[in-house]
Amino acid sequence: MSEQMFSQSPSKVLKDEVYEQIKNAIMEGKLKEGDRILESDIAEQIGISRAPVREAIRLLQQEGLVVTSPHRGTFISGLTVEDTREIFSLRSILEQFAVGLCINNLSQGDIETLYKYVDLMRQAAIEEDVRKVAKYDSKFHELIYKKTHHKRLKEVMSLLNTPVRAFMATTNRLYANLEDVADGHVPIVEALTSKDAKHAAQVIEDHIKEVGEQLLEQMED
């Protein structure tokens, strides 16, 4: 990893700042599955000691974004088929819980923002930009989690979704047809707008199941 990826900071850099820089490099596809990362390289590029870099890497390990192997080093991790099955089966349950909590907390402005993310996903799909599709897909669901006002649910969903988004960014795989991503979110917004919690739960369950199945198909191919 000799390419300059990380920016220097004029102030003392905390582990959280280092963590964000490394995570963004992964999400933007600059660091890909299997790439080795070196504490010394990152510390030198940012202009700091290795200690905060080491702490940041521990945080990334907790999120499943990197894996450290004894005597080999630290590498950008990927998703296995089993990982994906577990993540999406759990997401299906938690997303239904999330829409039930948020449905009465969404303002008209929130609904308009959700539709904006759908439009941005559709434009990114037309441009065949998988990373942007994944980015706005994440923002769509993050708004739903935010409006649940359930702190721990937001934290758990972040842990589940981060490795999936990183996998999409680093492997360029998601749907066979990217426009399906945007189209699959429209019924969710419609259900949330209607304030029908039962229907919204069914729609989000169907959506997560379809996303999981298509991603698994891509992985198995």
C-alpha positions in Angstrom: 0.0 0.0 0.0 2.5 2.7 -1.2 -0.1 4.9 -2.9 -1.0 8.1 -1.0 -4.5 7.5 0.3 -4.6 9.3 3.7 -4.3 13.0 4.3 -2.1 14.6 7.0 -3.7 16.5 9.8 -2.3 19.7 11.4 -3.6 18.6 14.8 -3.2 15.5 16.9 -5.2 12.8 15.2 -7.4 10.6 17.4 -8.2 7.0 16.6 -11.7 8.0 15.4 -10.3 10.2 12.7 -7.9 7.5 11.5 -10.8 5.0 11.6 -12.9 7.3 9.3 -10.1 7.8 6.8 -9.5 4.0 6.5 -13.2 3.2 6.4 -13.8 5.8 3.7 -10.9 4.3 1.6 -12.6 0.9 1.9 -16.1 2.3 1.0 -14.7 4.2 -2.0 -13.1 1.1 -3.3 -9.5 2.4 -2.9 -8.8 -0.5 -0.6 -10.1 -3.8 -1.9 -10.8 -7.2 -0.5 -7.5 -9.0 0.2 -5.4 -5.8 0.2 -2.9 -5.7 3.1 -2.7 -2.6 5.2 0.3 -1.6 7.2 0.2 0.5 10.4 3.5 2.1 9.5 2.3 3.2 6.0 -0.9 4.8 7.3 0.9 6.5 10.3 3.5 7.9 7.9 0.9 9.2 5.4 -1.1 10.9 8.1 1.9 12.1 10.0 1.2 10.4 13.4 2.4 7.6 15.6 1.3 4.0 15.2 -0.8 4.0 18.4 -4.0 5.6 17.0 -3.7 3.6 13.8 -3.6 0.4 15.8 -6.7 1.4 17.8 -8.5 2.4 14.6 -7.7 -1.0 13.1 -9.3 -2.7 16.2 -12.5 -0.8 15.5 -12.5 -1.9 11.9 -12.0 -5.5 13.1 -15.1 -5.2 15.3 -17.1 -4.1 12.2 -15.7 -7.0 10.1 -14.0 -4.7 7.6 -10.5 -6.0 8.3 -9.0 -9.2 9.6 -5.7 -9.7 11.2 -3.8 -13.0 10.8 -0.9 -13.9 13.1 2.4 -13.7 11.2 0.7 -12.5 8.1 -0.7 -9.1 8.9 -3.9 -7.1 8.5 -6.0 -7.4 5.3 -9.3 -6.0 4.0 -11.8 -8.7 4.6 -14.7 -9.9 2.4 -18.1 -11.6 2.8 -18.7 -15.3 2.5 -21.9 -16.7 1.3 -22.7 -17.8 4.9 -22.0 -14.2 6.2 -24.4 -12.8 3.7 -27.2 -15.3 4.6 -26.8 -14.5 8.3 -26.7 -10.7 7.7 -29.8 -10.6 5.5 -31.9 -13.0 7.6 -31.2 -10.8 10.6 -31.8 -7.6 8.6 -35.2 -8.8 7.6 -36.3 -9.0 11.2 -34.7 -5.8 12.3 -35.9 -3.7 9.3 -39.5 -4.8 10.0 -39.0 -3.7 13.6 -37.5 -0.4 12.4 -40.4 0.6 10.1 -42.9 -0.1 12.9 -41.0 2.3 15.2 -40.4 5.0 12.6 -43.7 5.1 10.7 -45.3 7.7 13.0 -42.2 9.8 13.3 -41.7 10.5 9.7 -42.4 14.1 8.6 -43.4 15.1 5.1 -39.8 16.4 4.7 -38.5 12.9 5.6 -40.8 11.3 3.0 -39.5 13.8 0.4 -35.9 13.0 1.4 -36.6 9.2 0.9 -37.9 9.9 -2.5 -34.8 12.0 -3.3 -32.6 9.1 -2.4 -34.6 6.9 -4.7 -34.1 9.4 -7.5 -30.3 9.5 -6.8 -30.2 5.7 -6.8 -31.9 5.7 -10.1 -29.5 8.3 -11.6 -26.5 6.3 -10.3 -28.0 3.1 -11.8 -28.3 4.8 -15.2 -24.6 5.8 -14.9 -23.8 2.2 -13.8 -22.1 3.5 -10.7 -22.5 0.7 -8.2 -20.7 2.6 -5.4 -23.2 5.6 -5.6 -26.1 3.2 -5.7 -24.9 1.5 -2.5 -24.2 4.9 -0.9 -27.7 6.3 -1.5 -29.2 2.9 -0.6 -27.5 3.1 2.7 -28.6 6.7 3.3 -32.2 5.7 2.6 -32.2 3.0 5.2 -30.1 5.1 7.7 -32.9 7.7 7.7 -35.4 5.1 8.6 -33.2 3.9 11.5 -32.6 7.5 12.6 -36.4 8.1 12.8 -36.9 5.1 15.1 -35.2 7.1 17.9 -33.7 3.7 19.0 -30.0 4.2 19.6 -29.0 0.5 19.9 -31.0 -0.5 16.8 -29.1 2.1 14.8 -25.8 0.8 16.1 -26.7 -2.8 15.3 -27.9 -2.0 11.8 -24.7 -0.1 11.1 -22.6 -3.1 12.1 -24.7 -5.3 9.8 -24.7 -3.0 6.8 -21.2 -1.7 6.8 -19.5 -5.0 5.6 -22.2 -5.4 2.9 -21.7 -1.9 1.6 -17.9 -2.4 1.6 -18.3 -5.7 -0.3 -20.4 -3.9 -3.0 -17.8 -1.1 -3.3 -14.8 -3.3 -3.5 -16.2 -6.1 -5.8 -18.6 -3.9 -7.9 -21.4 -6.5 -7.4 -24.9 -6.0 -6.3 -27.8 -6.5 -8.7 -27.9 -7.9 -12.1 -30.0 -4.8 -13.0 -29.0 -1.7 -11.0 -32.3 0.1 -11.7 -34.0 -2.7 -9.7 -32.4 -1.1 -6.6 -34.2 2.2 -7.0 -37.5 0.6 -8.0 -37.4 -1.7 -5.0 -37.5 1.2 -2.7 -40.5 3.0 -4.1 -43.1 0.6 -2.5 -41.3 1.1 0.9 -41.9 4.9 0.7 -45.5 4.4 -0.4 -46.1 2.1 2.6 -44.5 4.5 5.0 -46.6 7.4 3.6 -49.8 5.4 4.1 -48.9 4.9 7.8 -49.9 1.2 7.5 -47.3 -0.4 9.8 -48.3 -4.0 8.9 -48.1 -3.4 5.2 -44.8 -1.5 5.5 -43.3 -4.4 7.5 -44.3 -6.8 4.7 -42.9 -4.6 2.0 -39.6 -4.1 3.7 -39.4 -7.9 4.4 -39.9 -8.6 0.7 -37.4 -6.0 -0.3 -34.6 -7.3 2.0 -35.3 -10.9 1.0 -35.0 -9.9 -2.7 -31.8 -8.0 -2.1 -30.2 -10.9 -0.2 -31.2 -13.4 -2.8 -29.8 -11.4 -5.7 -26.5 -10.7 -3.9 -26.2 -14.4 -3.1 -26.7 -15.2 -6.7 -24.0 -12.8 -7.7 -21.6 -14.3 -5.1 -22.3 -17.9 -6.1 -21.8 -17.1 -9.8 
